[in-house]
Amino acid sequence: MSNHNRRSLIAGGTSLITVGALASLTTVGARDDDSAEGELELSISAPDSVPVREGYADFLVTVTNHGDDPVSVPVVLEIAHIYDELETLELAPGESGNAYTSIEARSLGSGEHDWTVTADGEVETGTVTVESHEEYDEDREDLELTVHLLDGATARIQDGETTTRIGCDLTVFNHDDDPVSADGSFEIAGEREPISVELDGRESEYISTTVELERGEHEWTATIGDETETGTLVVIC
């Protein structure tokens, strides 16, 4: 499963550190006092390049509220086939907040990838290069399956109810330049949801399913073509 971890913090809080060093770091979007003043300042720290093997593209987004009123700022990152709503920052006047995400390089694939970060109308763009590795590129599977459901995740049944509805989301990405079609399924608690994709080269498809689960530990299995991911979901009262 693609390793895609997210953490956030408000300036002045405890720093959070994740594995995966930045390579050739770039910071964009620093405030220019000579430019027209806006209420929000947006800056991003991101790598210029990462290795495709065991590499991570780490994005640290900092938003500062220079206005006189509190603001709620949604932060979104777009890169390759990924659209990621990182965080909604609640900022008092003069306060800064950070949103952080780390994307596994192999989920992007070798080559240059343009990225865009938006924060309530403020936009910054850049490019990260995933450096190729001949052996990896030769062994790479055409399809990559990502299940947006953490192994061992917990869901709670509301008071007065006996079941809860859980959204199970998947992304299938075609690493190849040629079109591909594949079938698969998502299975949990005895229920099987068929999956079928037809993807052009370097295209992805986002698949969303909903299941109703009783209390207990439920094993799930997702497959597409030859790719399989498994995990558990725990439902509690």
Buried (B, 14 or more C-beta within 10 A) or exposed (E): BBBBBBBBBBEEEEEEEEEBEBBEEBEEBEEEEEEEEEBBBBBBBBBEBBBBEEBBBBBBBBBBBBBEEEBEBEBBBBBBBBEBEBBBBEBEEEBBBBBBBBBBBBBBBBEEBEBEBBBBEBEBEBEBBBBEBEEBEEEBEBBBBBBBBEEEEEBEBEEEEEEBEBEBBBBBBBBBEEEBEBEBBBBBBEBEBEBEBEBEEBBBBBBEBEBEBEBEEBEBBBBBBEBEBEBBBBBEE
